[in-house]
Amino acid sequence: MTVFGCMKAHPTTAGPDDSLLMAIRLMDTYWLRELPVVDADVRLLGWLTADDVAAALRSGLGPATAVGAAMRSVCALDETDSAEDGCWRP
């Protein structure tokens, strides 16, 4: 299966400058455990998970903190790449 075969047409996303509070609200509203974090050109920068949010808040970062301070970076894949070949860079 290719990455394109796994892609969602219009995923819910956050930007790196959005607040953790906004991300928490999106996750709560849409029952998500993770959000893709994208730049202004909608290129994937990383992921923000519920665990990332919890760790950020436990470490003393507040709800106004930018998502970019708490997200995990990932390597980029092309839509024709194999989904099984995906890689994480925590």
C-alpha positions as CSV (number, residue, x, y, z in Angstrom):
1,M,0.0,0.0,0.0
2,T,1.3,3.5,-0.8
3,V,1.1,6.5,1.4
4,F,-1.5,8.0,-1.0
5,G,-3.7,4.9,-0.2
6,C,-3.6,5.8,3.5
7,M,-4.1,9.5,3.1
8,K,-7.2,11.4,4.2
9,A,-8.4,14.1,1.8
10,H,-8.8,16.9,4.4
11,P,-7.2,16.0,7.7
12,T,-7.6,18.2,10.8
13,T,-4.3,19.9,11.3
14,A,-2.5,22.3,13.6
15,G,0.2,24.8,12.8
16,P,3.5,25.1,14.7
17,D,2.5,28.5,16.1
18,D,-1.0,27.4,17.2
19,S,-1.4,27.1,21.0
20,L,-1.5,23.8,22.8
21,L,-5.0,24.9,24.0
22,M,-6.2,25.1,20.4
23,A,-4.7,21.7,19.7
24,I,-6.4,20.2,22.8
25,R,-9.7,21.6,21.6
26,L,-9.3,20.1,18.1
27,M,-8.3,16.7,19.6
28,D,-11.3,16.8,22.0
29,T,-13.8,17.9,19.3
30,Y,-12.8,15.4,16.7
31,W,-11.8,12.5,19.1
32,L,-8.2,12.6,17.9
33,R,-5.1,11.2,19.8
34,E,-2.7,13.0,17.4
35,L,-2.7,15.9,15.0
36,P,-0.4,16.5,12.0
37,V,1.4,19.7,12.3
38,V,1.8,21.5,9.0
39,D,3.4,24.7,7.7
40,A,1.7,27.5,5.7
41,D,2.2,25.5,2.5
42,V,0.5,22.4,4.2
43,R,3.8,20.5,4.3
44,L,4.1,18.0,7.2
45,L,6.4,19.3,9.9
46,G,5.6,16.7,12.6
47,W,2.9,15.2,14.8
48,L,1.4,16.4,18.1
49,T,0.1,13.5,20.2
50,A,-2.0,13.4,23.3
51,D,1.0,12.1,25.1
52,D,3.1,15.0,23.8
53,V,0.5,17.5,25.2
54,A,0.4,15.7,28.6
55,A,4.2,15.7,28.8
56,A,4.4,19.4,27.9
57,L,1.9,20.4,30.5
58,R,3.6,18.2,33.1
59,S,6.9,19.8,32.4
60,G,5.4,23.2,33.2
61,L,4.6,24.5,29.7
62,G,1.3,26.3,29.7
63,P,-1.7,26.0,27.4
64,A,-0.6,29.1,25.5
65,T,2.6,27.4,24.5
66,A,3.1,26.9,20.7
67,V,2.5,23.5,19.3
68,G,6.0,23.6,17.7
69,A,7.5,23.4,21.2
70,A,5.8,20.1,22.0
71,M,5.5,18.3,18.7
72,R,7.5,15.4,17.3
73,S,9.4,15.9,14.0
74,V,9.0,13.2,11.3
75,C,10.8,12.5,8.1
76,A,8.8,13.3,5.0
77,L,7.3,10.7,2.6
78,D,6.1,11.2,-0.9
79,E,2.6,10.0,-1.7
80,T,4.0,7.2,-3.9
81,D,6.3,5.8,-1.1
82,S,5.3,2.6,0.6
83,A,3.4,3.2,3.8
84,E,5.4,0.3,5.4
85,D,8.6,2.3,4.8
86,G,7.5,5.3,6.8
87,C,9.9,6.4,9.5
88,W,9.7,8.3,12.8
89,R,12.2,10.7,14.1
90,P,11.2,11.3,17.7
